[in-house]
Amino acid sequence: MAKRLLRPKQIWGRQGPIPVGRTKFDEDYVHHEGGDEFIPGTNIPRLRLVRLGPRSVAAVEQEVEAVIEQLMAERDAERKSPVRTGDLEKIEQPEPPNKQSKHRHAAAEQGGGDANR
């Protein structure tokens, strides 16, 4: 299989394989010297661009496809087993600590607690 180089405009944007804007693509998906090696929030390496000239750069198509495959694999690994909505109503959720203390203070103010004694 022949290796192809893709210019950034062919990668980002609505019609590109990574449908984000130019700034997000450059900041999050492209490796910059001295910057973080991984796409934020993942363990997926950023794209390393190839210099074509003084101002022009490109990415290897297979590397772009590898990033997409790794993003899909990470998404699938995070997927949890589906929960039916009826099951959610049956699960008892503990009351947050701040709400418990409000109830205690309200009971104390009404004379139901030890605070008035």
MOPE-V388287 format. One record per backbone hydrogen bond with DSSP energy under -0.5 kcal/mol. CO is the residue of the C=O (numbers start at 1). NH is the residue of the N-H. Records with the same first field share a line. If there is no record, write none. Layout:
CO = NH  NH
This chain:
4 = 61
6 = 59
7 = 10  11
8 = 11  12
10 = 17
11 = 18
13 = 16
17 = 19
18 = 13  20
20 = 13
21 = 25
22 = 26
23 = 27
24 = 28  29
25 = 29  30
29 = 47
32 = 35
37 = 46
39 = 42
43 = 45
44 = 39
47 = 31  49
50 = 58
56 = 52  53
58 = 50
59 = 6
60 = 63  64
61 = 65
62 = 66
63 = 67
64 = 68
65 = 69
66 = 70
67 = 71
68 = 72
69 = 73
70 = 74
71 = 75
72 = 76
73 = 77
74 = 78
75 = 79
84 = 87  88
85 = 89
86 = 90
87 = 91
96 = 99  100
97 = 101
98 = 102
99 = 103
100 = 104
101 = 105
102 = 106
103 = 107
104 = 108
105 = 109
106 = 110
107 = 112  113
108 = 111
113 = 116
114 = 117
